[in-house]
Amino acid sequence: MAAAESIGSLVGRFRIELGRNLRGFIAGDQPPVRDLGLPVEGDPGLFGPDSVTWRIHSDGSMLIGGIRALLLQMMHPLAMAGVADHSDYRHNPDKRLARTSQFVAATTFGTTEQAEAAFALVKRVHTRVVGTAPDGRPYSASDPHLISWVHHSEVDSFLRAYQRFGATPLSDADANTYVDEMAVVCEKLDGEPPARSVAELAEYMRKIRPELRVGKQGRDAARWLMVPPIPVPARPAYAVLAPAAVGLLPSWVRRELRLPLVPGADSLVVQPAARTLVRTLAWAITGLAEAEAAEAAAAAVQTP
């Protein structure tokens, strides 16, 4: 009995520490905008706990969807030029990931005030991201067309990642609802009118394909993203997440980015490993949230 309790205690500590390290890697040193394990009180924000957006964005498959979105965005020469010229992703990959994660968390789970502040911050940053792409065309991150591209590539990626690796099945109706709910993000950032259904999303991706072609900047970034200089403890997990993201890309995108997929490896090795990893990461994050909630409850009882 004592041995079983000791093992259980060790597993519990490992679970909490894994969750703490994972949250730190994804979101940096910022506290979570909301404890998803507690009932929502006050302003639920743009979506609310009953939304499909909360369901998808709280799932571990978002890690795979995020990598897939970054790879897909590299296909647009003007969007890629803005990243290459103005981002410090090569030197501070963890900070870039944290900024992106904080934006998604604030706009998804934060209050309306927190979401609006996140939109305002991104729009201020966009005003400084201007320049000339290698092909001679000017670019601006405030361009509604580029904002729309980034939005649709993210929605498409988050949705596809959840459909393949998410914790629960997603109905066609829920998939349509997700695309419709997320349209507000594009609108708040002043992008072009966004898709509001899966069919409209597919039509958008079809229409923009002639604009998509990868250059040296995109291929260099794709190679870097497959093996980035992240902390050593995170590398084994990333070695599963990145190939899973590649497997979700259209075959023509993989060819352009020179990211070959070994026949049979995706379905036989990568997908099962990714599903197991996503469940493990969710287990760790949930364990951390439960431990923090218990600590907060104990502190409240002890406070006179």
LUMNUNU-861449 format. One record per residue (C-alpha): residue number from 1; residue in one letter; chain; x negated, y, z. Coordinates in nm, 3 decimals. Layout:
<pts>
   seq   type   mol      east     north        up
   NUM      A     A         X         Y         Z
...
</pts>
This chain:
<pts>
   seq   type   mol      east     north        up
     1      M     A     0.000     0.000     0.000
     2      A     A    -0.279     0.240     0.095
     3      A     A    -0.462     0.165    -0.230
     4      A     A    -0.147     0.231    -0.433
     5      E     A    -0.091     0.562    -0.253
     6      S     A    -0.453     0.659    -0.313
     7      I     A    -0.426     0.582    -0.684
     8      G     A    -0.100     0.776    -0.702
     9      S     A    -0.265     1.073    -0.535
    10      L     A    -0.556     1.063    -0.779
    11      V     A    -0.321     1.045    -1.076
    12      G     A    -0.123     1.336    -0.938
    13      R     A    -0.433     1.551    -0.895
    14      F     A    -0.553     1.455    -1.243
    15      R     A    -0.213     1.548    -1.388
    16      I     A    -0.215     1.890    -1.224
    17      E     A    -0.575     1.964    -1.320
    18      L     A    -0.515     1.856    -1.678
    19      G     A    -0.211     2.081    -1.695
    20      R     A    -0.405     2.373    -1.549
    21      N     A    -0.690     2.329    -1.798
    22      L     A    -0.449     2.294    -2.089
    23      R     A    -0.257     2.608    -1.995
    24      G     A    -0.581     2.799    -1.951
    25      F     A    -0.708     2.688    -2.291
    26      I     A    -0.384     2.784    -2.466
    27      A     A    -0.285     3.102    -2.285
    28      G     A    -0.606     3.225    -2.128
    29      D     A    -0.583     3.376    -1.782
    30      Q     A    -0.234     3.518    -1.828
    31      P     A     0.040     3.376    -1.603
    32      P     A     0.341     3.215    -1.775
    33      V     A     0.614     3.465    -1.863
    34      R     A     0.876     3.234    -1.711
    35      D     A     0.886     2.908    -1.517
    36      L     A     1.077     2.682    -1.756
    37      G     A     1.142     2.436    -1.476
    38      L     A     1.366     2.680    -1.287
    39      P     A     1.716     2.807    -1.370
    40      V     A     1.713     3.126    -1.575
    41      E     A     1.811     3.430    -1.374
    42      G     A     1.870     3.774    -1.520
    43      D     A     1.784     3.862    -1.878
    44      P     A     1.728     3.542    -2.083
    45      G     A     1.552     3.730    -2.361
    46      L     A     1.611     3.704    -2.734
    47      F     A     1.716     3.339    -2.740
    48      G     A     1.798     3.188    -2.402
    49      P     A     1.754     2.839    -2.258
    50      D     A     2.033     2.683    -2.466
    51      S     A     1.873     2.788    -2.796
    52      V     A     1.704     2.553    -3.039
    53      T     A     1.408     2.792    -3.035
    54      W     A     1.347     2.727    -2.663
    55      R     A     1.372     2.354    -2.727
    56      I     A     1.116     2.355    -3.008
    57      H     A     0.878     2.612    -2.864
    58      S     A     0.855     2.437    -2.527
    59      D     A     0.752     2.110    -2.692
    60      G     A     0.392     1.992    -2.718
    61      S     A     0.430     1.955    -3.094
    62      M     A     0.384     2.334    -3.114
    63      L     A     0.009     2.274    -3.085
    64      I     A     0.017     2.077    -3.409
    65      G     A     0.253     2.325    -3.572
    66      G     A     0.026     2.613    -3.480
    67      I     A    -0.277     2.457    -3.647
    68      R     A    -0.069     2.371    -3.953
    69      A     A     0.057     2.732    -3.974
    70      L     A    -0.298     2.869    -3.964
    71      L     A    -0.408     2.635    -4.241
    72      L     A    -0.107     2.722    -4.455
    73      Q     A    -0.158     3.097    -4.406
    74      M     A    -0.510     3.064    -4.546
    75      M     A    -0.351     2.999    -4.885
    76      H     A    -0.249     3.363    -4.929
    77      P     A    -0.554     3.566    -5.045
    78      L     A    -0.438     3.896    -4.893
    79      A     A    -0.339     3.747    -4.558
    80      M     A    -0.668     3.556    -4.546
    81      A     A    -0.867     3.870    -4.629
    82      G     A    -0.711     4.049    -4.333
    83      V     A    -0.809     3.767    -4.100
    84      A     A    -1.162     3.741    -4.242
    85      D     A    -1.226     4.115    -4.222
    86      H     A    -1.063     4.202    -3.891
    87      S     A    -1.045     3.890    -3.673
    88      D     A    -1.311     3.768    -3.431
    89      Y     A    -1.185     3.411    -3.450
    90      R     A    -1.530     3.267    -3.527
    91      H     A    -1.685     3.409    -3.212
    92      N     A    -1.386     3.399    -2.977
    93      P     A    -1.151     3.122    -3.092
    94      D     A    -1.006     3.075    -2.745
    95      K     A    -0.911     3.444    -2.718
    96      R     A    -0.739     3.440    -3.056
    97      L     A    -0.543     3.130    -2.957
    98      A     A    -0.449     3.290    -2.627
    99      R     A    -0.323     3.609    -2.796
   100      T     A    -0.110     3.410    -3.038
   101      S     A     0.026     3.188    -2.761
   102      Q     A     0.109     3.489    -2.544
   103      F     A     0.302     3.647    -2.832
   104      V     A     0.505     3.331    -2.895
   105      A     A     0.570     3.288    -2.522
   106      A     A     0.677     3.650    -2.470
   107      T     A     0.908     3.659    -2.770
   108      T     A     1.056     3.317    -2.697
   109      F     A     1.077     3.286    -2.319
   110      G     A     1.025     3.641    -2.195
   111      T     A     1.285     3.901    -2.111
   112      T     A     1.406     4.133    -2.385
   113      E     A     1.170     4.399    -2.250
   114      Q     A     0.873     4.162    -2.266
   115      A     A     0.964     4.056    -2.620
   116      E     A     0.998     4.415    -2.738
   117      A     A     0.660     4.500    -2.583
   118      A     A     0.500     4.208    -2.769
   119      F     A     0.650     4.324    -3.099
   120      A     A     0.529     4.680    -3.039
   121      L     A     0.175     4.559    -2.963
   122      V     A     0.155     4.351    -3.281
   123      K     A     0.285     4.639    -3.491
   124      R     A     0.020     4.871    -3.345
   125      V     A    -0.252     4.618    -3.427
   126      H     A    -0.115     4.580    -3.780
   127      T     A    -0.167     4.950    -3.853
   128      R     A    -0.544     4.900    -3.815
   129      V     A    -0.566     4.590    -4.036
   130      V     A    -0.618     4.736    -4.382
   131      G     A    -0.880     4.677    -4.649
   132      T     A    -0.959     4.532    -4.989
   133      A     A    -0.951     4.161    -5.069
   134      P     A    -1.234     3.993    -5.265
   135      D     A    -1.017     4.008    -5.578
   136      G     A    -1.000     4.388    -5.552
   137      R     A    -0.642     4.418    -5.430
   138      P     A    -0.568     4.633    -5.125
   139      Y     A    -0.402     4.472    -4.827
   140      S     A    -0.227     4.589    -4.513
   141      A     A    -0.102     4.376    -4.225
   142      S     A     0.199     4.610    -4.208
   143      D     A     0.304     4.505    -4.559
   144      P     A     0.658     4.359    -4.521
   145      H     A     0.573     4.096    -4.781
   146      L     A     0.274     3.965    -4.582
   147      I     A     0.468     3.980    -4.256
   148      S     A     0.735     3.768    -4.420
   149      W     A     0.473     3.517    -4.541
   150      V     A     0.325     3.475    -4.195
   151      H     A     0.671     3.439    -4.042
   152      H     A     0.794     3.176    -4.287
   153      S     A     0.471     2.976    -4.272
   154      E     A     0.503     2.962    -3.893
   155      V     A     0.871     2.869    -3.888
   156      D     A     0.813     2.601    -4.152
   157      S     A     0.518     2.462    -3.956
   158      F     A     0.679     2.467    -3.611
   159      L     A     0.990     2.301    -3.750
   160      R     A     0.804     2.028    -3.939
   161      A     A     0.579     1.954    -3.641
   162      Y     A     0.878     1.913    -3.411
   163      Q     A     1.063     1.697    -3.662
   164      R     A     0.771     1.455    -3.673
   165      F     A     0.625     1.475    -3.323
   166      G     A     0.893     1.635    -3.105
   167      A     A     1.028     1.474    -2.790
   168      T     A     1.385     1.434    -2.917
   169      P     A     1.544     1.404    -3.262
   170      L     A     1.653     1.726    -3.432
   171      S     A     1.978     1.728    -3.627
   172      D     A     2.013     1.906    -3.960
   173      A     A     2.245     2.156    -3.793
   174      D     A     1.988     2.231    -3.523
   175      A     A     1.716     2.274    -3.785
   176      N     A     1.931     2.532    -3.962
   177      T     A     2.006     2.703    -3.633
   178      Y     A     1.635     2.727    -3.554
   179      V     A     1.554     2.899    -3.883
   180      D     A     1.845     3.137    -3.829
   181      E     A     1.747     3.216    -3.469
   182      M     A     1.386     3.286    -3.563
   183      A     A     1.486     3.539    -3.829
   184      V     A     1.496     3.807    -3.560
   185      V     A     1.118     3.781    -3.516
   186      C     A     1.055     3.873    -3.879
   187      E     A     1.308     4.155    -3.857
   188      K     A     1.154     4.298    -3.540
   189      L     A     0.813     4.306    -3.711
   190      D     A     0.963     4.484    -4.015
   191      G     A     0.915     4.197    -4.257
   192      E     A     1.117     4.132    -4.570
   193      P     A     1.463     3.975    -4.519
   194      P     A     1.392     3.628    -4.374
   195      A     A     1.538     3.287    -4.447
   196      R     A     1.835     3.188    -4.233
   197      S     A     1.865     2.820    -4.318
   198      V     A     1.641     2.527    -4.405
   199      A     A     1.751     2.555    -4.767
   200      E     A     1.658     2.925    -4.778
   201      L     A     1.325     2.847    -4.613
   202      A     A     1.249     2.585    -4.878
   203      E     A     1.348     2.829    -5.151
   204      Y     A     1.118     3.096    -5.004
   205      M     A     0.824     2.854    -5.001
   206      R     A     0.899     2.756    -5.361
   207      K     A     0.914     3.116    -5.482
   208      I     A     0.594     3.228    -5.312
   209      R     A     0.384     2.936    -5.436
   210      P     A     0.253     3.124    -5.747
   211      E     A     0.094     3.377    -5.508
   212      L     A    -0.091     3.110    -5.314
   213      R     A    -0.445     3.027    -5.411
   214      V     A    -0.740     2.966    -5.188
   215      G     A    -1.077     3.132    -5.222
   216      K     A    -1.408     3.103    -5.041
   217      Q     A    -1.271     3.286    -4.736
   218      G     A    -0.987     3.037    -4.701
   219      R     A    -1.197     2.727    -4.750
   220      D     A    -1.459     2.851    -4.505
   221      A     A    -1.189     2.923    -4.247
   222      A     A    -1.028     2.583    -4.302
   223      R     A    -1.359     2.403    -4.246
   224      W     A    -1.414     2.608    -3.933
   225      L     A    -1.064     2.538    -3.802
   226      M     A    -1.110     2.163    -3.834
   227      V     A    -1.412     2.166    -3.599
   228      P     A    -1.405     2.494    -3.404
   229      P     A    -1.645     2.570    -3.116
   230      I     A    -1.390     2.507    -2.844
   231      P     A    -1.467     2.394    -2.486
   232      V     A    -1.602     2.039    -2.471
   233      P     A    -1.313     1.897    -2.260
   234      A     A    -1.064     2.007    -2.527
   235      R     A    -1.246     1.852    -2.822
   236      P     A    -1.111     1.494    -2.802
   237      A     A    -0.753     1.622    -2.802
   238      Y     A    -0.823     1.865    -3.084
   239      A     A    -0.974     1.581    -3.287
   240      V     A    -0.624     1.429    -3.288
   241      L     A    -0.419     1.749    -3.325
   242      A     A    -0.606     1.887    -3.627
   243      P     A    -0.569     1.576    -3.849
   244      A     A    -0.202     1.557    -3.747
   245      A     A    -0.158     1.915    -3.869
   246      V     A    -0.333     1.834    -4.198
   247      G     A    -0.097     1.542    -4.250
   248      L     A     0.199     1.782    -4.237
   249      L     A     0.067     2.000    -4.519
   250      P     A     0.187     1.961    -4.879
   251      S     A    -0.057     1.752    -5.081
   252      W     A    -0.141     2.044    -5.312
   253      V     A    -0.237     2.260    -5.012
   254      R     A    -0.465     1.986    -4.878
   255      R     A    -0.633     1.962    -5.217
   256      E     A    -0.683     2.339    -5.241
   257      L     A    -0.830     2.357    -4.891
   258      R     A    -1.038     2.043    -4.956
   259      L     A    -0.888     1.859    -4.662
   260      P     A    -0.849     1.502    -4.791
   261      L     A    -0.624     1.254    -4.619
   262      V     A    -0.743     0.893    -4.607
   263      P     A    -0.466     0.671    -4.750
   264      G     A    -0.278     0.499    -4.469
   265      A     A    -0.474     0.671    -4.193
   266      D     A    -0.207     0.934    -4.126
   267      S     A     0.081     0.694    -4.067
   268      L     A    -0.119     0.411    -3.908
   269      V     A    -0.363     0.603    -3.688
   270      V     A    -0.313     0.980    -3.675
   271      Q     A     0.062     0.997    -3.618
   272      P     A     0.075     0.737    -3.337
   273      A     A    -0.224     0.897    -3.165
   274      A     A    -0.072     1.243    -3.197
   275      R     A     0.262     1.131    -3.054
   276      T     A     0.088     0.976    -2.755
   277      L     A    -0.123     1.286    -2.703
   278      V     A     0.175     1.523    -2.725
   279      R     A     0.358     1.319    -2.460
   280      T     A     0.050     1.319    -2.236
   281      L     A     0.008     1.695    -2.263
   282      A     A     0.377     1.749    -2.187
   283      W     A     0.341     1.521    -1.883
   284      A     A     0.049     1.730    -1.760
   285      I     A     0.218     2.066    -1.810
   286      T     A     0.536     1.942    -1.639
   287      G     A     0.332     1.812    -1.347
   288      L     A     0.163     2.149    -1.304
   289      A     A     0.497     2.331    -1.316
   290      E     A     0.647     2.096    -1.056
   291      A     A     0.347     2.142    -0.826
   292      E     A     0.359     2.520    -0.855
   293      A     A     0.734     2.522    -0.791
   294      A     A     0.683     2.309    -0.479
   295      E     A     0.409     2.543    -0.356
   296      A     A     0.631     2.846    -0.412
   297      A     A     0.921     2.681    -0.227
   298      A     A     0.696     2.590     0.066
   299      A     A     0.560     2.944     0.081
   300      A     A     0.912     3.085     0.080
   301      V     A     1.013     2.864     0.374
   302      Q     A     0.707     2.970     0.575
   303      T     A     0.767     3.341     0.510
   304      P     A     0.954     3.492     0.806
</pts>
